[in-house]
Amino acid sequence: MDYKLDSYLSTMNLITWNENIRLALSQKYDSNFEMYLTYRDTIDPLFLTIRSLNTDITAITIYTETYIYPHGNTLRPLTDAQGKKWFEQACSTTSPFFSLSEDGQTIYLICQMHYNYVPYTSIICMTINFESTMLSANNLFQNNYGFLLTDSSGGQMYQYTNLDERYSDSEISLDLLLNDEPSDYITKTETLSNFGWTAFLCRPAHSISAAAINITYVVLAMILLCIVLIFFISTLLSKIIVLPIEKLSSSMEQVEQGNYEIEIFSNSTDEIGQLICSFKKMVYTLNNLVNEVLLSKIRQQKYEIEILQSQINPHFLYNSLSLINSKAIIAGQNDISQMARLLSTFYRTMLNKGQQITTIASELENTKSYIAIQQMMHSQSFDVIYDIDNSILDYSIPNLLIQPLAENAIIHGLDHRELPGKAILSVSCYQENQDIFFKIMDNGCGMSEEECSQILTKSSNGYGVKNVHQRIQLYYGADYGLTFHSTKGMGTYVLVKINTSLNKE
């Protein structure tokens, strides 16, 4: 009962303190159409939602003296409420209160509308099906129960009696309960907290005694049965509990000896079963971690071999490029000279003296030289924009992280661009807390959503973005790597996320 009364009161507060309802009632309207929009968009949807969520509420009516016109049973002039028995109390208080209809089938929850400095009176009347409200209380009572409900002034609001033939001649009345509680009945009185209502619950004392005797016989029979069962159950439980513990202990010994491929399971949901499941998960995780460490070492060795292979006879290459540069300068071939210098810079920073770790400054120098070479090879058909945070240039990162992404953007993006206008490649880097981000963006041909989702999983012929992604996760963990975003025909950008864990050089 308290819960239902609270829900009605909460619904009333929802209406009385609703700014949209207050505004709808207090404002002046320039046209009937504007007033219609208020009915349609503000008042009717709110009241319909309330009645849908609480079917006990059969109607909500606002009696008002404001400028708004009547609207069915939803909005009525204040004069329509003057004949109601609750009208005077509603005008004299701002607190919600209940009023019972003459036939006792309906209760009304009444409350004044709250305005801020507006001299109008509006009263909200919420009509509630009292029988439906009390139905939940009736369902709680079995045979030989009586239930009465009184309001704060002591007036009877509701009575329910369900007595079988043995007690049908007995009388349960409000006067007996309030003045001379009958000795043949056991009565429980409870005051409902919100509105001062009092609930009386009665039951014949003889029915309780008879039920108690039957319960006594049942309890004695159950005790005898339990004594017989305890002996058998205790023996069975000891085996059920001890056997899984012995299996778990044996499995632990195998793990201690280095066997992570053990098979142990339990269908039990008790503490021992949960312990076995947790141990199984721990062994599975431990086995995966051991395998990941082994695979990581194998991959790292593979990457080291690949880098060592790329360093075969670099001095011969540098000397050759230096000779080409000298010959080009003597011959006045500036383009050839510039190309030779860019190639020298590119291979010097790429080989990095055989080291796998370089600085952001060196990595960007390698990327810039590669892009400049590509611009010359493409007859300056695309522009490049750099946005570099100079404060992070000294941080250490794995070698060859950015250049493969720039190469991918040019070869697979800008080279296939079909839209008019200049092709643009953008390279930026910045720091957020302990993380460093590189962003390589092109306005090339872009990729479909399916192609974008597969780019980090499929293999490629060259060094490839998949290799870059795997190396980043090898050094920094699964939370770091590459993220691709692309729109077909518009362009692509890839975000590289690493952190500062390799420290500054």
C-alpha positions as CSV (number, residue, x, y, z in Angstrom):
1,M,0.0,0.0,0.0
2,D,2.8,2.4,0.9
3,Y,4.5,1.7,-2.4
4,K,1.3,2.4,-4.4
5,L,0.6,5.6,-2.5
6,D,4.2,6.7,-3.0
7,S,3.9,6.1,-6.7
8,Y,0.7,8.2,-7.0
9,L,2.3,11.0,-5.0
10,S,5.4,10.8,-7.2
11,T,3.2,11.1,-10.3
12,M,1.4,14.1,-8.8
13,N,4.8,15.8,-8.0
14,L,5.9,15.0,-11.6
15,I,2.9,17.1,-12.9
16,T,2.8,19.9,-10.3
17,W,6.5,20.7,-10.6
18,N,6.7,20.2,-14.4
19,E,8.0,23.4,-15.9
20,N,6.4,22.7,-19.3
21,I,2.9,22.2,-17.7
22,R,3.3,25.3,-15.6
23,L,4.3,27.3,-18.7
24,A,1.5,25.9,-20.7
25,L,-1.1,27.0,-18.1
26,S,0.3,30.4,-17.3
27,Q,1.3,31.8,-20.8
28,K,-0.9,33.8,-23.1
29,Y,-1.6,32.4,-26.5
30,D,-1.7,34.4,-29.7
31,S,-3.9,31.9,-31.5
32,N,-6.0,28.8,-31.0
33,F,-3.5,26.8,-33.2
34,E,-0.7,27.7,-30.7
35,M,-3.0,26.4,-27.9
36,Y,-3.7,23.2,-29.9
37,L,0.1,22.6,-30.3
38,T,0.4,22.9,-26.5
39,Y,-2.3,20.3,-26.0
40,R,-0.8,18.0,-28.6
41,D,2.9,18.3,-27.8
42,T,3.0,19.0,-24.0
43,I,-0.1,18.1,-22.0
44,D,-1.6,15.1,-23.8
45,P,1.6,13.1,-24.2
46,L,2.6,13.5,-20.5
47,F,-0.9,12.4,-19.2
48,L,-1.1,9.6,-21.7
49,T,2.3,8.3,-20.6
50,I,1.4,8.5,-16.9
51,R,-1.9,6.5,-17.5
52,S,0.0,3.9,-19.6
53,L,2.6,3.3,-16.9
54,N,0.0,3.2,-14.1
55,T,-3.3,1.6,-15.2
56,D,-4.9,2.4,-11.8
57,I,-5.0,6.1,-12.8
58,T,-8.1,6.4,-14.9
59,A,-8.1,10.2,-15.5
60,I,-6.1,13.3,-14.8
61,T,-7.9,16.6,-14.9
62,I,-6.6,20.2,-14.4
63,Y,-9.1,22.7,-13.1
64,T,-7.7,26.2,-13.9
65,E,-8.6,29.8,-14.2
66,T,-5.8,30.7,-16.6
67,Y,-6.1,31.7,-20.2
68,I,-6.0,28.3,-21.7
69,Y,-9.3,26.9,-23.1
70,P,-11.0,23.7,-21.9
71,H,-9.8,20.5,-23.5
72,G,-12.0,17.4,-23.0
73,N,-11.6,16.0,-19.5
74,T,-8.0,17.1,-19.3
75,L,-8.4,20.8,-18.9
76,R,-11.6,22.3,-17.3
77,P,-12.4,25.7,-15.9
78,L,-12.0,26.1,-12.1
79,T,-15.7,26.7,-11.7
80,D,-16.4,23.1,-12.6
81,A,-14.6,22.0,-9.4
82,Q,-16.5,24.3,-7.1
83,G,-19.2,21.8,-6.4
84,K,-16.7,19.0,-5.5
85,K,-16.5,18.1,-1.8
86,W,-12.7,18.5,-1.9
87,F,-12.7,21.9,-3.5
88,E,-12.4,24.0,-0.3
89,Q,-9.6,21.9,1.1
90,A,-7.8,22.1,-2.2
91,C,-7.9,25.9,-2.2
92,S,-6.6,26.1,1.3
93,T,-3.6,23.9,1.1
94,T,-0.7,23.3,-1.3
95,S,-0.1,19.7,-0.1
96,P,-1.6,16.8,-1.9
97,F,-4.4,14.8,-0.2
98,F,-6.8,12.0,-1.0
99,S,-10.6,12.2,-1.2
100,L,-12.9,9.2,-1.4
101,S,-15.9,9.2,-3.7
102,E,-19.4,8.7,-2.4
103,D,-19.7,5.1,-3.7
104,G,-16.2,4.2,-2.3
105,Q,-15.1,2.9,-5.7
106,T,-12.8,5.8,-6.6
107,I,-10.3,8.0,-4.8
108,Y,-9.1,11.3,-5.9
109,L,-5.6,12.6,-5.3
110,I,-5.9,16.4,-5.2
111,C,-3.1,19.1,-5.3
112,Q,-2.7,22.7,-6.2
113,M,-0.5,23.6,-9.1
114,H,2.7,25.4,-8.0
115,Y,3.5,28.7,-9.8
116,N,6.2,31.2,-9.3
117,Y,4.7,34.7,-8.7
118,V,1.6,34.0,-11.0
119,P,-1.8,34.9,-9.4
120,Y,-3.7,31.9,-10.8
121,T,-5.3,28.9,-9.2
122,S,-5.0,25.5,-10.8
123,I,-6.0,22.3,-9.2
124,I,-4.9,18.9,-10.4
125,C,-7.4,16.0,-9.8
126,M,-6.0,12.5,-10.4
127,T,-8.8,9.9,-10.5
128,I,-7.7,6.5,-9.2
129,N,-9.6,3.1,-9.3
130,F,-9.7,2.3,-5.6
131,E,-10.8,-1.3,-6.2
132,S,-7.9,-1.9,-8.5
133,T,-5.5,-0.3,-6.0
134,M,-6.8,-2.6,-3.2
135,L,-6.7,-5.7,-5.4
136,S,-3.1,-6.3,-4.6
137,A,-3.8,-6.2,-0.9
138,N,-6.7,-8.6,-1.2
139,N,-4.6,-11.1,-3.1
140,L,-2.3,-11.3,-0.1
141,F,-5.0,-12.7,2.2
142,Q,-6.2,-16.3,2.3
143,N,-9.3,-17.7,4.0
144,N,-10.3,-16.4,7.4
145,Y,-8.9,-12.9,7.1
146,G,-10.5,-9.5,7.5
147,F,-9.0,-6.2,6.3
148,L,-10.2,-2.7,7.0
149,L,-8.7,0.7,6.0
150,T,-9.4,4.0,7.6
151,D,-8.4,7.6,6.7
152,S,-6.6,10.1,8.9
153,S,-9.9,11.2,10.5
154,G,-10.9,7.6,11.4
155,G,-13.5,7.2,8.7
156,Q,-13.8,3.8,7.1
157,M,-12.5,3.7,3.6
158,Y,-12.4,0.0,2.7
159,Q,-13.4,-3.3,4.1
160,Y,-12.6,-6.9,2.9
161,T,-13.7,-10.1,4.7
162,N,-13.1,-13.7,3.7
163,L,-14.3,-16.1,6.4
164,D,-15.3,-19.7,5.9
165,E,-18.5,-21.3,7.2
166,R,-17.1,-21.8,10.7
167,Y,-16.6,-18.1,11.3
168,S,-19.2,-16.6,8.9
169,D,-21.4,-15.6,11.8
170,S,-18.6,-13.6,13.5
171,E,-18.8,-9.8,13.0
172,I,-15.8,-7.7,12.2
173,S,-16.5,-4.0,12.4
174,L,-14.6,-0.8,12.7
175,D,-16.1,0.0,16.1
176,L,-15.1,-3.4,17.5
177,L,-11.5,-2.9,16.3
178,L,-11.2,0.7,17.5
179,N,-13.0,0.3,20.9
180,D,-13.4,-3.3,22.0
181,E,-11.0,-5.5,20.2
182,P,-12.7,-8.9,20.1
183,S,-11.0,-11.6,22.0
184,D,-11.9,-14.2,19.3
185,Y,-9.7,-12.4,16.8
186,I,-6.0,-11.5,16.6
187,T,-5.6,-8.1,15.1
188,K,-2.6,-6.3,13.6
189,T,-2.7,-2.5,13.1
190,E,-0.4,-0.6,10.8
191,T,-0.3,3.1,10.0
192,L,0.6,4.0,6.4
193,S,3.3,6.6,6.6
194,N,2.3,9.1,3.9
195,F,-1.3,10.2,4.6
196,G,-2.1,8.8,8.1
197,W,-4.2,5.9,6.8
198,T,-4.6,3.0,9.2
199,A,-4.8,-0.7,8.1
200,F,-6.4,-3.4,10.3
201,L,-5.7,-7.0,9.6
202,C,-7.8,-9.6,11.6
203,R,-7.9,-13.4,11.8
204,P,-9.9,-15.7,14.1
205,A,-7.8,-17.0,16.9
206,H,-9.2,-20.6,16.6
207,S,-8.0,-20.8,13.0
208,I,-4.4,-19.9,14.1
209,S,-4.5,-22.6,16.8
210,A,-5.8,-25.3,14.4
211,A,-3.1,-24.4,11.9
212,A,-0.5,-24.5,14.7
213,I,-1.5,-28.0,15.7
214,N,-1.2,-29.2,12.1
215,I,2.2,-27.6,11.7
216,T,3.4,-29.3,14.9
217,Y,2.5,-32.7,13.4
218,V,4.2,-31.9,10.2
219,V,7.3,-30.6,12.0
220,L,7.6,-33.8,14.1
221,A,7.3,-36.0,11.0
222,M,10.0,-33.9,9.2
223,I,12.3,-34.2,12.2
224,L,12.1,-38.0,12.1
225,L,12.6,-38.0,8.3
226,C,15.6,-35.7,8.7
227,I,17.3,-37.9,11.3
228,V,17.1,-40.9,8.8
229,L,18.3,-38.8,5.9
230,I,21.2,-37.1,7.7
231,F,23.1,-40.4,8.1
232,F,23.0,-41.2,4.4
233,I,23.5,-37.6,3.2
234,S,26.5,-37.0,5.5
235,T,28.3,-40.1,4.1
236,L,27.5,-39.0,0.5
237,L,28.5,-35.4,1.0
238,S,31.9,-36.4,2.5
239,K,32.7,-38.3,-0.7
240,I,31.4,-35.6,-3.0
241,I,33.5,-32.9,-1.2
242,V,36.7,-34.8,-0.7
243,L,37.0,-36.3,-4.2
244,P,37.1,-33.0,-6.1
245,I,39.6,-31.6,-3.6
246,E,41.9,-34.6,-4.3
247,K,41.6,-34.1,-8.1
248,L,42.4,-30.4,-7.7
249,S,45.4,-31.2,-5.5
250,S,46.7,-33.7,-8.1
251,S,46.2,-31.1,-10.9
252,M,48.2,-28.5,-8.9
253,E,51.1,-30.9,-8.6
254,Q,51.1,-31.4,-12.4
255,V,51.2,-27.6,-13.0
256,E,54.0,-27.3,-10.5
257,Q,56.0,-29.7,-12.6
258,G,55.4,-27.6,-15.7
259,N,52.4,-29.4,-17.3
260,Y,50.0,-26.6,-18.4
261,E,47.9,-28.9,-20.6
262,I,45.9,-30.6,-17.8
263,E,42.2,-31.2,-18.2
264,I,40.1,-30.5,-15.1
265,F,36.5,-29.5,-15.0
266,S,33.6,-29.4,-12.5
267,N,29.8,-29.0,-13.1
268,S,29.3,-28.1,-9.5
269,T,28.3,-24.5,-8.6
270,D,29.5,-24.7,-4.9
271,E,32.6,-23.1,-3.5
272,I,34.8,-26.1,-4.5
273,G,33.3,-26.1,-8.1
274,Q,34.1,-22.4,-8.3
275,L,37.6,-23.0,-7.0
276,I,38.2,-25.6,-9.7
277,C,36.8,-23.4,-12.5
278,S,39.0,-20.5,-11.3
279,F,42.1,-22.8,-11.2
280,K,41.3,-24.0,-14.7
281,K,41.0,-20.4,-16.0
282,M,44.3,-19.5,-14.2
283,V,46.1,-22.5,-15.9
284,Y,44.6,-21.5,-19.3
285,T,45.7,-17.9,-18.9
286,L,49.2,-19.0,-17.6
287,N,49.6,-21.3,-20.6
288,N,48.6,-18.5,-23.0
289,L,51.0,-16.1,-21.4
290,V,53.9,-18.6,-21.7
291,N,53.0,-19.2,-25.3
292,E,52.8,-15.4,-26.0
293,V,56.2,-14.8,-24.5
294,L,57.7,-17.6,-26.6
295,L,56.0,-16.2,-29.8
296,S,57.1,-12.7,-28.9
297,K,60.7,-13.8,-28.6
298,I,60.4,-15.6,-32.0
299,R,58.9,-12.6,-33.7
300,Q,61.5,-10.3,-32.2
301,Q,64.3,-12.5,-33.5
302,K,62.6,-12.5,-36.9
303,Y,62.4,-8.7,-37.0
304,E,66.0,-8.5,-35.9
305,I,67.0,-10.8,-38.8
306,E,65.0,-8.7,-41.3
307,I,66.7,-5.5,-40.2
308,L,70.1,-7.1,-40.3
309,Q,69.5,-8.3,-43.8
310,S,68.6,-4.8,-44.9
311,Q,72.0,-3.5,-43.7
312,I,74.1,-5.5,-46.2
313,N,77.0,-3.3,-47.4
314,P,75.5,0.1,-46.6
315,H,78.8,1.8,-47.1
316,F,79.0,0.8,-50.7
317,L,75.5,2.4,-51.2
318,Y,76.5,5.7,-49.4
319,N,79.7,6.0,-51.4
320,S,77.8,5.4,-54.7
321,L,75.2,8.0,-53.8
322,S,78.0,10.5,-52.8
323,L,79.7,9.9,-56.2
324,I,76.4,10.5,-58.0
325,N,75.8,13.7,-56.1
326,S,79.3,15.0,-56.9
327,K,79.0,14.2,-60.6
328,A,75.5,15.8,-60.7
329,I,76.8,19.0,-59.1
330,I,79.7,19.2,-61.5
331,A,77.3,18.6,-64.4
332,G,74.9,21.2,-63.1
333,Q,72.1,18.6,-62.6
334,N,70.5,19.9,-59.4
335,D,67.5,17.5,-59.5
336,I,69.9,14.5,-59.7
337,S,72.0,16.0,-56.9
338,Q,68.9,16.5,-54.7
339,M,67.6,13.0,-55.4
340,A,71.0,11.5,-54.4
341,R,71.1,13.5,-51.2
342,L,67.5,12.4,-50.3
343,L,68.3,8.8,-51.1
344,S,71.4,9.0,-48.9
345,T,69.4,10.5,-46.0
346,F,66.6,8.0,-46.5
347,Y,68.9,4.9,-46.3
348,R,71.0,6.3,-43.5
349,T,68.0,6.9,-41.3
350,M,66.3,3.7,-42.3
351,L,69.4,1.5,-41.6
352,N,70.0,3.4,-38.4
353,K,73.4,1.8,-37.9
354,G,71.7,-1.6,-37.3
355,Q,69.8,-0.3,-34.2
356,Q,66.1,-1.2,-33.8
357,I,65.4,1.9,-31.7
358,T,65.6,5.4,-33.1
359,T,64.3,8.9,-32.2
360,I,61.1,10.6,-33.4
361,A,63.3,13.2,-35.0
362,S,65.3,10.6,-37.0
363,E,62.1,8.7,-37.9
364,L,60.5,11.9,-39.2
365,E,63.7,12.8,-41.1
366,N,63.5,9.3,-42.8
367,T,59.8,9.9,-43.6
368,K,60.4,13.4,-45.0
369,S,63.2,12.2,-47.3
370,Y,61.0,9.4,-48.6
371,I,58.1,11.8,-49.3
372,A,60.4,14.3,-51.0
373,I,61.7,11.5,-53.3
374,Q,58.1,10.5,-54.1
375,Q,57.2,14.1,-54.9
376,M,60.1,14.3,-57.4
377,M,59.0,10.9,-58.9
378,H,55.4,12.2,-59.1
379,S,56.5,15.5,-60.7
380,Q,55.2,17.4,-57.6
381,S,51.6,16.1,-58.2
382,F,50.8,16.2,-54.5
383,D,51.5,18.5,-51.6
384,V,52.6,17.5,-48.1
385,I,51.7,19.2,-44.8
386,Y,53.6,18.6,-41.6
387,D,52.3,19.5,-38.1
388,I,55.0,18.4,-35.7
389,D,55.2,18.9,-31.9
390,N,58.9,19.7,-31.5
391,S,58.8,18.9,-27.7
392,I,58.6,15.1,-28.4
393,L,61.4,14.8,-31.0
394,D,63.8,13.3,-28.6
395,Y,61.6,10.4,-27.5
396,S,62.8,6.9,-28.5
397,I,60.6,4.7,-30.7
398,P,61.1,1.6,-32.8
399,N,62.6,2.1,-36.2
400,L,60.5,2.3,-39.4
401,L,57.1,3.1,-37.9
402,I,56.0,6.1,-40.0
403,Q,57.6,5.7,-43.4
404,P,55.7,2.5,-44.3
405,L,52.5,4.3,-43.5
406,A,53.4,7.3,-45.7
407,E,54.4,4.8,-48.5
408,N,51.0,3.1,-48.1
409,A,49.1,6.4,-48.3
410,I,50.9,7.4,-51.5
411,I,50.9,4.1,-53.4
412,H,47.4,2.9,-52.4
413,G,45.7,6.2,-51.8
414,L,47.0,9.3,-53.7
415,D,48.1,7.3,-56.8
416,H,44.5,6.1,-57.3
417,R,42.8,9.5,-56.6
418,E,40.1,10.3,-59.2
419,L,38.6,13.5,-57.7
420,P,39.7,16.9,-59.2
421,G,42.0,19.2,-57.3
422,K,45.4,18.8,-55.7
423,A,46.3,15.6,-53.8
424,I,47.4,16.2,-50.3
425,L,49.4,14.1,-47.8
426,S,49.4,15.2,-44.1
427,V,51.7,14.0,-41.4
428,S,51.3,15.2,-37.8
429,C,52.4,14.1,-34.3
430,Y,51.5,15.1,-30.8
431,Q,51.5,14.0,-27.2
432,E,48.6,13.4,-24.8
433,N,49.6,12.5,-21.2
434,Q,52.0,9.5,-21.5
435,D,50.8,8.6,-25.1
436,I,52.2,9.8,-28.4
437,F,50.1,9.9,-31.5
438,F,51.1,10.0,-35.2
439,K,48.4,10.8,-37.8
440,I,49.0,10.2,-41.5
441,M,46.1,11.4,-43.7
442,D,45.5,11.5,-47.5
443,N,42.7,12.6,-49.7
444,G,43.1,9.7,-52.1
445,C,40.8,7.0,-53.3
446,G,39.9,5.7,-49.8
447,M,38.6,2.2,-48.8
448,S,35.4,0.5,-48.2
449,E,34.4,-0.5,-44.7
450,E,35.2,-4.1,-45.4
451,E,38.7,-3.3,-46.8
452,C,39.4,-1.0,-43.8
453,S,38.5,-3.8,-41.3
454,Q,40.8,-6.3,-43.1
455,I,43.9,-4.1,-43.6
456,L,45.5,-5.2,-40.3
457,T,44.8,-8.9,-40.8
458,K,45.7,-9.6,-44.4
459,S,49.3,-10.1,-45.6
460,S,51.0,-7.9,-48.1
461,N,54.0,-8.2,-50.4
462,G,56.1,-5.4,-48.9
463,Y,57.0,-4.4,-45.3
464,G,53.3,-3.5,-44.8
465,V,51.2,-1.8,-42.2
466,K,50.4,-5.2,-40.6
467,N,54.1,-5.5,-39.7
468,V,54.1,-2.0,-38.2
469,H,51.0,-2.8,-36.1
470,Q,52.5,-6.1,-34.8
471,R,55.8,-4.4,-33.9
472,I,54.1,-1.7,-32.0
473,Q,52.1,-4.2,-30.0
474,L,55.2,-6.2,-29.4
475,Y,56.9,-3.2,-27.8
476,Y,54.0,-1.5,-26.1
477,G,51.2,-4.0,-25.6
478,A,47.8,-4.8,-27.0
479,D,46.4,-1.3,-26.1
480,Y,48.6,0.3,-28.7
481,G,48.9,0.1,-32.5
482,L,47.3,1.4,-35.7
483,T,43.7,2.5,-36.2
484,F,42.4,3.1,-39.7
485,H,39.5,5.4,-40.7
486,S,38.5,5.7,-44.4
487,T,35.7,6.9,-46.7
488,K,35.5,5.4,-50.1
489,G,36.4,8.0,-52.7
490,M,37.3,10.6,-50.1
491,G,40.5,9.5,-48.4
492,T,42.0,7.7,-45.5
493,Y,43.8,8.5,-42.2
494,V,45.7,6.2,-39.9
495,L,46.3,6.9,-36.2
496,V,49.4,5.5,-34.6
497,K,49.3,5.2,-30.8
498,I,52.4,4.5,-28.8
499,N,53.7,5.7,-25.4
500,T,56.8,7.1,-23.8
501,S,57.9,3.8,-22.1
502,L,61.1,3.7,-24.2
503,N,62.1,7.0,-22.5
504,K,64.0,10.0,-23.9
505,E,67.4,9.5,-25.4
